[in-house]
Amino acid sequence: MTAIDKDRHALVDRLRKVREARARGGRPAPAPARVAGAAPKAFDFSTLPIFEQMRFQEAVGRSLGIGTPFFRQIDSRDGARCVIDGEERINFASYDYLGLGSHPDVRRAAVAAAEEWGVSANASRLVGGERPYHGALERAVASAYGVDAAVAMVSGHATNVTTIGALIGPKDLILMDQLIHNSISEGARLSGAARLTFPHNDFDWVDETLARVRDRYERVLIVVEGLYSMDGDFPDLPRFVEIKARHGAWLMVDEAHAFGVLGATGRGLAELQGVDPRSVEIWMGTLSKTLAACGGYVCGSEALIAYLKHKAPGFVFSVGLAAPVAAAAEAAVRAMLAEPERVARLRANGLRFRERAAAAGLDVGLSEGYAVTPVIIGDSPRAVVAADRLFKRGINALPIIFPAVPEQQARIRFFLTSDHEEAEIDRAVDETAEVVKSLEGVDLFASLRD
């Protein structure tokens, strides 16, 4: 039996098991009865439905002659270029938007902090005490935003989950953009609040909905992103500020991909659109993108930050940021503000990619030409094949497939940095256009039906 024959059998077996799982209501097969006197065995997690889906995807990949694009090992410092499988590739999968991960001041700050303080805060800040490097980072972030205070936490995803959970409960309502990040939707789900998703960037929908339902809830939280990580566009912040104020709601802006990217000096959406940052209740961001570290932050009023430091489980019951991480992030804030030319180069690179891609006939969706631009391919297998062909041509850009995006919106997502060179951008666009054209009208699954 050939490898293709084995893959066909795997696909058929997968479909059979899907039907059986549906007959059981989507539950895994029951565990076999325990034999009297036998030692108990741990549950076999590979029997869960997700593993069947994973095996199915792997079988499809083998049938199409490609491997998985995920979890590849990178053997160099990540940035505009990287080394994978012993070859240097142009890298469009890095969050290091301003190239600060390689900035000498940032690296020196991390090394010095590790030598002085070690590599762990060793305890929750609430019970183990504060460290100077935590306060320095939080003051730097709050100052950059132009608000009173900030709090830094060890995970960007957990920052959203725990902040929403600490502020919102079962008597409240959360309104989220339909393209909002998983960390927001998970935080909303776990909060127990009523949840509504609104059409992307549709402030009129939010306004009309709140006019009907606002009086049914104690608190209302509206959540948007400063720069949407899958599409590269942003909301009309002045309109959302006006609407939330009129309806007595709170506004939260997730700036994971906006801080360091939007505005002349990288201060984010408020700077770009001329909004007073104090008119937004909750600013959130991550340390893992522009700030070249790891973790998350919330900034806003003194009262908000004091509340979170005493109430948010992800802060109260979690260890504080490690010294090298906090020191690196704080140095990155200073470097960003001291070198606005990095922000300008990123903007020029983002515009160059978007405009050249659109001119080449590629579908760049809603991108505004900043740090994130998708090339929308269509179905998921086609996006995976296109990304694989680009990888073989020396370009590392990852596919985004269902369920992360709707099935017919599968895409290759390009992250631009200030360190990309014009020739690299031009080559990436030309190669992508050639690959996409080569897949037009191709039936990728013809071999599976033979």
TIMARSE-997691 format. One record per residue (C-alpha): x, y, z. Coordinates in steps of 0.25 Angstrom, whole numbers, padded with zeros to 4 digits, always signed. Example, Ala and Ser with C-alpha at 12.3 -4.5 7.8 and 13.67 -1.06 7.14 Angstrom:
2
+0049-0018+0031/+0055-0004+0029/
//
This chain:
450
+0000+0000+0000/+0006+0014-0004/+0006+0026+0005/-0005+0032-0003/-0013+0020-0001/-0011+0020+0014/-0015+0035+0014/-0028+0032+0007/-0031+0020+0017/-0028+0030+0028/-0038+0040+0022/-0049+0030+0021/-0046+0025+0035/-0047+0039+0040/-0060+0041+0033/-0066+0028+0039/-0061+0033+0053/-0067+0046+0052/-0081+0040+0049/-0079+0031+0061/-0075+0043+0070/-0088+0050+0065/-0096+0038+0068/-0091+0039+0083/-0093+0054+0083/-0079+0058+0080/-0074+0050+0093/-0061+0041+0092/-0063+0026+0092/-0066+0021+0106/-0054+0015+0114/-0054+0000+0114/-0059-0006+0127/-0048-0009+0137/-0044-0023+0139/-0045-0027+0154/-0032-0027+0161/-0025-0019+0150/-0017-0007+0153/-0025+0006+0149/-0019+0013+0137/-0018+0028+0134/-0028+0033+0124/-0023+0033+0110/-0025+0047+0105/-0022+0043+0091/-0036+0038+0090/-0042+0052+0091/-0049+0057+0078/-0038+0068+0076/-0028+0057+0073/-0036+0051+0062/-0037+0065+0056/-0021+0066+0057/-0019+0053+0050/-0029+0057+0039/-0021+0070+0037/-0008+0062+0036/-0013+0052+0027/-0018+0063+0017/-0005+0070+0018/+0002+0057+0014/-0007+0055+0003/-0004+0069-0002/+0011+0066-0001/+0013+0077+0010/+0017+0076+0025/+0011+0085+0036/+0014+0099+0036/+0013+0100+0051/+0023+0098+0062/+0035+0099+0053/+0048+0101+0060/+0055+0114+0058/+0070+0114+0060/+0073+0128+0061/+0069+0141+0067/+0055+0144+0062/+0053+0157+0054/+0052+0161+0039/+0060+0149+0036/+0062+0136+0043/+0068+0122+0041/+0059+0110+0039/+0065+0096+0035/+0078+0102+0033/+0074+0113+0023/+0072+0128+0025/+0058+0132+0021/+0051+0146+0020/+0042+0145+0033/+0028+0151+0033/+0024+0143+0045/+0030+0152+0056/+0023+0162+0066/+0036+0170+0067/+0030+0181+0060/+0041+0192+0063/+0053+0182+0064/+0055+0185+0078/+0057+0171+0082/+0072+0173+0076/+0073+0187+0082/+0086+0188+0090/+0080+0196+0101/+0068+0186+0103/+0078+0174+0103/+0087+0181+0113/+0076+0184+0122/+0071+0169+0122/+0085+0164+0125/+0088+0175+0136/+0074+0172+0143/+0077+0157+0143/+0090+0159+0149/+0085+0168+0160/+0071+0161+0163/+0072+0147+0157/+0062+0141+0147/+0049+0141+0156/+0041+0150+0165/+0039+0137+0173/+0025+0141+0178/+0012+0148+0176/+0015+0163+0177/+0003+0165+0187/+0009+0155+0197/+0024+0155+0193/+0026+0170+0192/+0029+0179+0181/+0042+0181+0173/+0047+0193+0167/+0047+0188+0153/+0032+0186+0153/+0029+0200+0157/+0039+0205+0146/+0032+0198+0135/+0018+0202+0140/+0021+0216+0141/+0028+0216+0127/+0015+0210+0121/+0006+0219+0128/+0014+0231+0124/+0014+0227+0109/-0001+0226+0109/-0003+0239+0117/-0011+0232+0128/-0010+0231+0143/-0005+0217+0145/-0002+0203+0140/-0001+0189+0144/+0008+0178+0138/+0005+0163+0138/+0012+0151+0133/+0003+0147+0121/-0004+0155+0111/-0015+0145+0109/-0017+0144+0124/-0017+0159+0126/-0030+0160+0117/-0037+0148+0124/-0034+0153+0138/-0037+0167+0136/-0050+0165+0130/-0054+0154+0140/-0050+0164+0152/-0058+0175+0146/-0071+0169+0140/-0080+0158+0146/-0094+0151+0143/-0102+0164+0144/-0094+0171+0133/-0093+0171+0118/-0081+0171+0109/-0081+0175+0095/-0069+0170+0086/-0065+0173+0072/-0067+0160+0064/-0052+0160+0061/-0048+0161+0075/-0036+0153+0080/-0039+0139+0087/-0034+0145+0101/-0045+0155+0101/-0056+0145+0097/-0051+0135+0107/-0050+0145+0118/-0065+0149+0115/-0069+0135+0115/-0063+0132+0128/-0068+0145+0134/-0083+0139+0134/-0088+0152+0128/-0097+0153+0116/-0089+0154+0103/-0092+0160+0089/-0083+0161+0078/-0085+0173+0068/-0082+0174+0053/-0068+0178+0051/-0065+0193+0055/-0080+0195+0054/-0082+0206+0065/-0096+0209+0060/-0100+0195+0063/-0094+0197+0077/-0102+0210+0079/-0115+0204+0075/-0114+0192+0083/-0110+0199+0096/-0122+0209+0093/-0131+0196+0094/-0124+0188+0105/-0115+0197+0114/-0125+0198+0125/-0125+0183+0127/-0111+0182+0132/-0103+0188+0144/-0090+0190+0136/-0087+0189+0121/-0073+0187+0115/-0070+0190+0100/-0057+0184+0095/-0050+0187+0083/-0036+0185+0078/-0026+0196+0074/-0021+0189+0062/-0028+0176+0058/-0018+0165+0058/-0024+0157+0047/-0028+0168+0038/-0019+0180+0041/-0030+0191+0042/-0035+0199+0054/-0048+0204+0059/-0053+0219+0060/-0049+0222+0074/-0056+0236+0075/-0069+0229+0071/-0068+0218+0081/-0064+0228+0092/-0076+0236+0090/-0085+0225+0089/-0080+0218+0102/-0081+0232+0110/-0095+0234+0105/-0100+0220+0110/-0092+0220+0123/-0083+0208+0118/-0068+0205+0119/-0059+0204+0108/-0047+0195+0107/-0037+0196+0096/-0027+0184+0094/-0015+0190+0088/-0006+0177+0087/-0003+0180+0072/-0005+0195+0073/+0005+0200+0083/+0018+0204+0076/+0011+0203+0062/+0000+0214+0062/+0002+0229+0063/+0015+0237+0060/+0022+0232+0072/+0015+0219+0074/+0006+0222+0086/-0005+0215+0079/-0019+0218+0074/-0022+0230+0083/-0010+0237+0077/-0013+0233+0063/-0028+0238+0064/-0026+0250+0073/-0033+0244+0085/-0031+0248+0100/-0026+0235+0105/-0033+0238+0119/-0046+0237+0112/-0044+0222+0111/-0046+0214+0123/-0037+0202+0120/-0025+0201+0112/-0019+0188+0110/-0006+0183+0103/+0004+0172+0102/+0019+0173+0105/+0022+0162+0095/+0020+0170+0082/+0027+0184+0081/+0033+0183+0095/+0040+0170+0091/+0038+0163+0105/+0026+0155+0110/+0014+0158+0118/+0002+0168+0118/-0002+0181+0124/-0014+0189+0127/-0014+0204+0129/-0024+0215+0133/-0028+0222+0145/-0021+0220+0159/-0034+0214+0164/-0035+0204+0153/-0021+0199+0155/-0022+0199+0170/-0035+0190+0168/-0028+0180+0159/-0016+0179+0168/-0025+0174+0179/-0036+0167+0171/-0031+0161+0158/-0027+0147+0161/-0017+0146+0150/-0009+0157+0157/-0012+0154+0172/-0010+0139+0171/+0002+0139+0160/+0016+0142+0162/+0021+0155+0157/+0029+0158+0145/+0043+0153+0144/+0053+0164+0146/+0060+0162+0132/+0046+0162+0125/+0041+0175+0132/+0055+0182+0130/+0055+0179+0115/+0041+0184+0113/+0043+0197+0121/+0056+0199+0113/+0048+0196+0100/+0038+0207+0104/+0049+0217+0105/+0056+0213+0092/+0042+0214+0085/+0040+0228+0089/+0054+0232+0087/+0055+0227+0073/+0042+0230+0066/+0049+0227+0052/+0046+0213+0055/+0031+0215+0055/+0032+0223+0042/+0040+0212+0036/+0030+0202+0040/+0019+0210+0034/+0026+0212+0021/+0029+0197+0020/+0014+0193+0024/+0009+0203+0013/+0019+0198+0003/+0014+0183+0005/-0001+0186+0005/+0000+0195-0008/+0009+0186-0016/+0001+0174-0012/-0012+0181-0016/-0006+0185-0029/-0002+0171-0031/-0016+0166-0030/-0015+0160-0016/-0027+0161-0007/-0022+0169+0005/-0035+0170+0012/-0037+0182+0021/-0023+0185+0024/-0019+0199+0026/-0004+0196+0023/+0002+0197+0037/+0009+0184+0044/-0002+0174+0039/-0006+0171+0025/-0013+0158+0021/-0013+0152+0007/-0027+0145+0007/-0026+0132-0001/-0040+0125+0001/-0041+0111+0007/-0032+0106+0017/-0024+0095+0009/-0021+0105-0001/-0015+0115+0009/-0007+0104+0015/-0001+0100+0002/+0002+0114-0002/+0009+0116+0011/+0017+0104+0009/+0021+0108-0005/+0026+0121+0000/+0034+0114+0011/+0041+0106+0000/+0044+0119-0007/+0050+0125+0006/+0039+0133+0011/+0033+0130+0025/+0019+0134+0026/+0008+0126+0033/-0006+0122+0029/-0018+0126+0037/-0029+0115+0035/-0042+0111+0040/-0046+0112+0052/-0037+0124+0054/-0044+0131+0042/-0057+0127+0034/-0054+0116+0025/-0054+0124+0012/-0046+0135+0018/-0033+0126+0021/-0021+0135+0018/-0006+0136+0019/-0003+0147+0030/+0009+0156+0028/+0015+0163+0040/+0023+0175+0035/+0035+0181+0044/+0043+0193+0043/+0055+0184+0040/+0050+0179+0027/+0057+0184+0014/+0049+0189+0002/+0055+0178-0007/+0050+0167+0003/+0036+0173+0003/+0036+0174-0012/+0041+0159-0013/+0031+0154-0003/+0019+0161-0011/+0024+0156-0024/+0026+0142-0019/+0012+0142-0013/+0006+0147-0025/+0012+0136-0033/+0009+0125-0023/-0006+0129-0022/-0007+0130-0038/-0001+0116-0039/-0013+0111-0030/-0024+0117-0038/-0033+0106-0043/-0025+0095-0037/-0033+0084-0030/-0024+0080-0018/-0033+0068-0015/-0033+0062-0028/-0023+0051-0024/-0032+0048-0012/-0044+0044-0020/-0037+0036-0030/
//
